[in-house]
């Protein structure tokens, strides 16, 4: 084997090894991922996102899950996810090697260590995991001289936009860098046209699908208007609240050392000799934009829900910080930064803490079922034994309850699969129209079982809790389950077991 390729093979092997910590048996159960999978199953059964099930994410994550279910489920997801990480790793390594970094594998290793940090990533399958990998690939394309560079930039922008809209912001600095006058002599209109065609390659099939199903209006309302309306108008936080939370999240996820070292190097390099301060400044801007969601609303600071519930929103730093590191090392003319020995020391500081986190996680893997209270609860075990069919089970106020739909392979009776908006917003469904709609759906299908976590403390509007509790007591009765600490499973009154 040629020694000059050893670094690349090392980076790829590290990526694959880190992905193996999330093999299907060990991949975390989380509400978001179970909802994506549920909507994928709805699509395979002939349903349409936003019409047959509500969610505010763009649709590509649903189509991806539908394809993965059709191709083999958990293993198809793992192969796709690990493969995309390998692609991003290989592309980044090639860029680092082309610009003659002393250790071209180092930024790629940092990317993978941060991407698979179990304290933040929530396992494989999250939208911001995919957009972090797309961000790194986008940067690599922006740094190439490929004839089709602008088409690929548009395509990657479209994939990001229809997976997680806000993460397009992190692409903008590198898109600007690619369009700034450099060695490319093609006129601006040709470059712009190439990117437009690339974006349209993603956008037109998506828009065509919703036009054909007569759901463009629902797509617009749920995936766009909801995100720039209610979703970003939760509790308002002061700037100090945001910075305090950023500090706490970085510390909780063991991102603090990579962030501190990378930002110190990046800001410090602005005052030293550097050949490409334009890219350096844009990389610093991209770090901020990659976590800009933090400054949109106040979803974490709520007295009735545990704080730090959205730590995975910081996962894009796994791409933006290594890119910043590249921008520092690839173009610096300062001996203290250019010296390979110095870069080795910085590399240890950057990677040590997240490497330790990953090693600890890898040595103490636990099966996914044992990591989730809902999956192990007596009520869920009861349901798995009795296995209700489509429309005969409903999970209320427990996002992880979507796991039960997926285990049963069933569809719920209501398009509102999750209901945590009642804890996020003071004025959500103030006239109880949506809540009564859920109740009517249950009555229409005579839904047999309801898994209820709708406790009073989870409602900002107590009249909504009273409405739901009244409905439940009127039409349902508790299921007596041995070893259950409290009643959460209800069955239709008068039904025979």
C-alpha positions in Angstrom: 0.0 0.0 0.0 1.3 3.4 -0.9 2.3 5.3 2.2 0.8 8.6 0.9 -2.6 7.0 1.0 -2.3 5.7 4.6 -3.9 8.8 6.1 -6.9 8.5 3.8 -7.5 4.9 4.7 -7.1 5.8 8.4 -9.8 8.5 8.1 -12.1 6.2 6.3 -11.5 3.3 8.7 -12.2 5.6 11.7 -15.4 6.8 10.1 -16.7 3.3 9.5 -15.6 2.1 13.0 -17.5 5.1 14.6 -20.6 4.3 12.5 -20.5 0.7 13.8 -21.3 2.0 17.3 -24.8 2.7 15.9 -25.6 -0.6 14.2 -29.4 -1.2 14.2 -29.3 -3.1 17.5 -27.6 -0.2 19.2 -29.0 2.9 17.4 -30.9 5.2 19.8 -34.6 5.3 19.9 -35.8 9.0 19.7 -39.1 10.6 19.0 -37.9 12.5 15.9 -36.5 9.5 14.2 -39.5 7.4 15.0 -41.8 10.0 13.5 -39.7 10.1 10.3 -40.0 6.4 10.1 -43.7 6.5 10.8 -44.3 9.0 8.0 -42.2 6.8 5.7 -44.5 3.9 6.5 -47.6 6.2 5.8 -46.1 7.0 2.4 -45.6 3.3 1.6 -49.3 2.7 2.5 -50.4 5.4 0.1 -50.6 8.3 2.4 -49.1 11.8 1.8 -47.0 13.9 4.3 -48.8 16.9 5.7 -52.2 15.6 4.6 -52.3 12.3 6.4 -49.8 13.1 9.1 -48.6 16.5 10.5 -44.9 17.4 10.7 -43.0 20.6 10.1 -39.9 19.1 8.7 -39.3 19.4 4.9 -40.2 16.2 3.1 -36.9 14.6 2.0 -36.3 12.9 5.4 -39.7 11.2 5.0 -39.0 10.0 1.5 -35.6 8.7 2.6 -37.2 6.7 5.4 -39.8 5.3 3.1 -37.1 4.2 0.7 -35.1 2.7 3.6 -38.1 0.8 4.9 -38.7 -0.6 1.4 -35.1 -1.6 1.0 -34.7 -3.3 4.3 -35.5 -1.0 7.2 -32.8 -0.5 9.9 -30.0 -2.0 7.9 -30.7 0.1 4.8 -30.7 3.2 6.9 -27.3 2.3 8.5 -25.7 1.5 5.1 -26.9 4.8 3.7 -25.9 6.8 6.7 -22.5 5.2 7.1 -21.9 5.5 3.3 -22.7 9.2 3.3 -20.3 9.7 6.2 -17.6 7.9 4.3 -18.3 10.0 1.2 -18.0 13.3 3.2 -14.8 11.9 4.9 -13.2 11.0 1.7 -14.0 14.3 -0.1 -12.7 16.3 2.9 -9.5 14.3 3.1 -8.8 14.8 -0.6 -9.2 18.6 -0.2 -6.9 18.6 2.8 -4.3 16.6 1.0 -4.5 18.8 -2.1 -3.7 21.8 0.0 -0.8 19.9 1.6 -1.8 19.9 5.2 0.8 18.0 7.3 -1.9 15.8 8.7 -4.7 15.8 6.0 -6.6 13.1 8.0 -6.9 15.3 11.1 -9.8 17.5 10.1 -11.7 14.4 8.8 -11.1 12.6 12.0 -12.4 15.5 14.1 -15.5 15.6 11.9 -16.3 12.0 12.5 -15.6 12.1 16.2 -18.0 15.0 16.6 -20.6 13.6 14.3 -20.8 10.4 16.3 -20.7 12.0 19.8 -23.5 10.1 21.5 -24.0 13.0 24.0 -25.3 15.1 21.1 -26.1 13.1 18.0 -29.0 11.0 19.3 -27.7 8.2 17.1 -28.1 7.9 13.3 -31.0 9.2 11.3 -31.4 12.8 12.5 -31.9 15.6 9.9 -29.0 17.7 11.2 -26.7 14.8 11.0 -27.5 14.5 7.2 -27.2 18.3 6.7 -23.8 18.3 8.5 -22.5 15.8 6.1 -24.0 17.7 3.2 -22.4 20.9 4.5 -19.0 19.2 4.4 -19.5 17.9 0.9 -20.7 21.3 -0.2 -17.6 22.9 1.1 -15.4 20.3 -0.7 -17.2 20.9 -4.0 -16.8 24.7 -3.5 -13.0 24.1 -3.2 -12.7 22.1 -6.4 -12.2 23.2 -10.0 -14.7 20.7 -11.4 -16.5 21.7 -14.6 -19.9 20.8 -13.0 -19.1 22.5 -9.6 -22.0 24.9 -9.7 -24.5 22.2 -10.6 -23.4 20.1 -7.7 -23.5 23.1 -5.4 -27.1 23.8 -6.4 -28.0 20.1 -6.0 -26.5 19.9 -2.5 -28.2 23.2 -1.6 -31.5 21.7 -2.7 -30.9 18.5 -0.7 -30.1 20.6 2.4 -33.1 22.9 1.9 -35.6 20.1 1.6 -34.1 18.2 4.5 -33.7 21.1 7.1 -34.3 24.6 5.7 -32.4 26.6 8.3 -29.2 24.7 7.6 -29.0 26.4 4.1 -27.7 29.4 6.0 -24.5 27.6 6.8 -23.9 26.9 3.1 -24.2 30.5 2.1 -20.7 31.6 3.0 -19.1 28.8 0.9 -21.6 29.4 -1.9 -20.5 33.0 -1.9 -16.8 31.9 -1.9 -17.4 29.7 -4.9 -19.0 32.6 -6.8 -16.4 35.2 -6.0 -14.0 35.9 -8.8 -11.2 33.4 -8.8 -9.6 31.3 -11.6 -13.0 30.5 -13.1 -13.5 32.6 -16.2 -17.1 31.5 -16.9 -19.6 34.4 -16.9 -21.7 34.8 -13.8 -24.9 33.9 -15.6 -23.6 30.5 -16.6 -22.5 29.7 -13.0 -25.8 30.9 -11.7 -27.7 28.8 -14.3 -25.7 25.7 -13.3 -26.6 26.1 -9.6 -30.3 26.8 -10.5 -30.5 23.6 -12.6 -28.9 21.7 -9.7 -31.4 23.1 -7.2 -34.2 22.4 -9.6 -33.1 18.7 -9.9 -34.3 18.3 -6.3 -37.1 20.9 -6.1 -39.1 20.0 -9.2 -39.7 16.3 -8.2 -40.7 17.4 -4.7 -43.0 20.1 -5.9 -44.4 17.8 -8.6 -45.2 15.1 -6.0 -47.2 17.5 -3.9 -48.9 19.1 -6.9 -49.9 15.6 -8.1 -51.4 14.8 -4.7 -53.1 18.2 -4.5 -51.3 19.0 -1.2 -49.0 22.0 -2.2 -51.0 24.2 0.2 -50.5 21.9 3.1 -46.8 21.4 2.2 -46.4 25.2 2.3 -48.4 25.7 5.5 -46.7 22.9 7.6 -43.1 22.8 6.3 -42.7 26.6 5.8 -45.3 28.9 7.4 -45.3 26.9 10.6 -41.5 27.1 10.9 -41.4 30.9 10.4 -44.5 31.4 12.5 -45.3 29.4 15.7 -42.0 27.4 15.7 -39.8 30.4 16.0 -42.2 32.4 18.2 -42.0 30.4 21.4 -40.7 31.9 24.6 -38.4 34.8 24.0 -34.9 34.6 25.5 -32.4 37.3 26.1 -29.0 37.2 24.3 -27.5 36.1 27.6 -29.9 33.2 27.8 -28.8 32.1 24.3 -25.0 32.3 25.1 -25.5 30.6 28.4 -27.3 27.7 26.7 -24.6 27.5 24.0 -21.9 27.2 26.7 -23.9 24.6 28.6 -24.6 22.6 25.4 -21.0 22.6 24.3 -20.0 21.4 27.7 -22.7 18.8 28.0 -21.9 17.4 24.5 -18.1 17.5 25.1 -17.8 19.9 22.2 -16.3 22.6 24.4 -12.7 21.9 23.8 -13.0 21.5 19.9 -15.1 24.7 19.8 -12.7 26.7 22.0 -9.5 25.6 20.2 -11.0 26.0 16.7 -12.4 29.4 17.4 -9.2 30.6 19.1 -7.2 29.4 16.1 -9.6 31.0 13.6 -9.9 34.3 15.3 -6.2 34.4 16.1 -5.3 33.7 12.5 -7.1 36.9 11.4 -4.3 38.8 13.1 -1.4 36.7 11.7 0.0 36.2 8.2 -2.6 34.3 6.2 -3.0 33.8 2.4 -6.8 33.5 2.3 -8.4 35.6 4.9 -11.5 35.8 2.7 -12.1 32.0 3.3 -11.1 32.3 6.9 -13.7 35.0 7.6 -16.4 33.1 5.7 -15.6 29.9 7.7 -16.0 31.8 11.0 -19.3 33.1 9.7 -20.4 29.6 8.8 -19.7 28.3 12.3 -22.1 30.9 13.7 -24.7 30.2 11.0 -24.5 26.4 11.5 -26.1 26.9 15.0 -28.3 29.9 14.1 -31.4 27.9 15.0 -30.4 28.5 18.6 -31.3 32.2 18.1 -34.7 31.4 16.5 -37.2 31.2 19.4 -36.8 29.7 22.9 -37.6 26.1 22.8 -35.4 25.0 25.7 -36.1 27.5 28.5 -39.5 26.3 29.8 -40.4 25.5 33.4 -42.4 22.4 32.5 -39.9 20.5 30.4 -36.4 19.5 30.9 -33.8 22.0 29.8 -31.3 21.2 27.1 -33.8 19.2 25.1 -32.5 20.3 21.7 -28.8 19.7 22.0 -28.7 17.9 18.6 -29.3 21.3 17.0 -25.5 21.8 17.6 -24.5 18.8 15.6 -23.7 20.9 12.4 -20.6 22.1 14.4 -19.2 18.7 13.5 -18.7 20.0 10.0 -18.3 23.8 10.4 -15.5 23.6 13.0 -13.3 21.2 11.0 -13.8 23.4 8.0 -12.6 26.4 10.0 -9.6 24.3 11.1 -8.8 23.6 7.5 -9.1 27.3 6.6 -6.5 28.1 9.3 -4.0 25.4 8.6 -4.1 25.3 4.8 -3.3 29.0 4.2 -1.4 30.2 7.3 2.0 31.7 6.9 2.7 32.0 10.6 5.4 29.6 11.9 3.5 28.9 15.1 0.5 27.6 13.2 2.3 26.1 10.1 4.8 23.9 12.0 3.7 20.2 11.8 4.7 19.7 15.5 2.5 22.6 16.5 -0.4 21.2 14.4 0.0 17.8 16.1 -0.4 19.4 19.5 -3.5 21.3 18.3 -4.8 18.1 16.9 -4.5 16.4 20.3 -6.3 19.3 22.0 -9.1 19.2 19.4 -9.7 15.4 19.3 -8.8 14.1 22.8 -12.1 14.9 24.6 -14.5 13.7 21.9 -12.3 10.7 21.2 -12.6 9.8 24.9 -16.4 10.2 24.7 -16.6 7.9 21.7 -14.3 5.3 23.3 -16.3 5.2 26.4 -19.5 4.8 24.4 -18.0 2.1 22.2 -17.0 0.1 25.3 -20.4 0.3 26.9 -22.9 -0.3 24.1 -26.4 -1.1 25.1 -29.2 -2.4 23.0 -31.6 0.2 21.8 -34.6 -1.3 23.7 -32.8 -0.9 27.0 -32.1 2.8 26.4 -35.8 3.8 26.1 -38.3 3.8 28.9 -41.3 3.7 26.6 -40.0 0.6 24.8 -39.5 -1.2 28.1 -42.7 -0.1 29.9 -45.2 -2.8 30.9 -47.9 -1.0 28.8 -45.9 -1.3 25.6 -45.1 -4.9 26.3 -48.8 -5.5 26.7 -49.5 -3.8 23.4 -46.9 -5.8 21.6 -48.5 -9.0 22.9 -52.0 -7.9 21.9 -51.0 -6.1 18.6 -53.8 -3.8 17.6 -54.2 -3.1 13.8 -54.3 0.2 11.9 -56.2 3.0 13.6 -56.7 0.9 16.7 -53.8 2.4 18.7 -53.0 6.1 19.6 -50.1 7.5 21.6 -50.9 10.8 23.3 -48.2 13.3 24.5 -45.3 10.9 24.2 -43.1 11.4 21.1 -41.3 8.1 21.9 -44.7 6.4 21.7 -44.3 6.6 17.9 -41.9 3.8 18.4 -44.9 1.6 19.2 -46.6 2.4 15.9 -43.4 1.4 14.1 -43.0 -1.8 16.2 -46.6 -2.8 15.5 -46.4 -1.7 11.8 -49.6 0.3 12.2 -51.0 3.7 11.3 -52.7 5.9 14.0 -56.2 7.3 13.7 -55.1 11.0 13.7 -52.8 13.0 11.5 -51.4 14.6 14.7 -49.0 11.9 15.8 -47.4 14.1 18.4 -48.9 16.8 20.6 -46.0 18.5 22.4 -47.1 21.8 20.9 -49.4 22.1 24.0 -46.3 22.5 26.1 -44.4 24.8 23.7 -46.9 27.5 23.1 -49.1 29.5 25.4 -51.9 30.0 22.8 -51.7 26.7 20.9 -55.1 25.5 19.9 -56.8 27.9 22.3 -60.3 27.0 21.0 -59.4 23.2 21.3 -60.4 22.7 17.7 -57.4 20.5 17.0 -57.8 18.6 20.2 -61.5 17.9 19.5 -60.5 16.8 16.0 -58.2 14.2 17.5 -61.0 13.0 19.7 -63.4 12.8 16.7 -60.8 10.7 14.9 -60.6 8.3 17.8 -64.4 8.0 17.9 -64.7 7.5 14.2 -62.3 4.5 14.2 -63.4 3.3 17.7 -59.7 3.2 18.5 -59.2 0.4 20.9 -56.1 1.5 22.9 -54.7 4.9 23.9 -51.3 5.2 25.5 -51.7 8.4 27.5 -48.9 10.6 28.9 -51.0 13.7 28.8 -50.5 14.7 32.4 -51.6 18.0 33.8 -48.1 19.4 34.2 -47.5 19.1 30.4 -50.3 21.5 29.4 -49.7 25.3 29.5 -53.4 25.6 29.0 -55.1 23.6 31.8 -58.5 23.8 30.0 -57.0 21.7 27.2 -56.0 19.1 29.8 -59.5 19.1 31.3 -61.0 18.6 27.8 -58.7 15.7 27.0 -59.2 14.0 30.4 -62.9 14.4 30.2 -62.9 12.7 26.8 -60.7 9.9 28.0 -62.9 9.1 31.1 -66.1 9.3 29.0 -65.0 6.7 26.4 -62.1 4.7 27.8 -61.2 2.7 30.9 -57.9 1.9 32.4 -56.1 -1.4 31.4 -55.0 -3.3 34.5 -51.3 -4.1 33.8 -49.2 -5.9 36.3 -46.1 -4.0 37.5 -47.2 -0.7 35.8 -46.3 2.2 38.2 -49.3 4.2 37.1 -52.2 4.1 34.6 -51.1 5.2 31.1 -52.9 2.6 28.9 -56.6 2.9 28.3 -59.0 0.7 26.3 -62.4 1.4 24.6 -65.2 0.9 27.2 -67.1 -2.3 26.9 -64.5 -3.9 24.5 -63.7 -7.6 25.1 -60.1 -8.5 25.6 
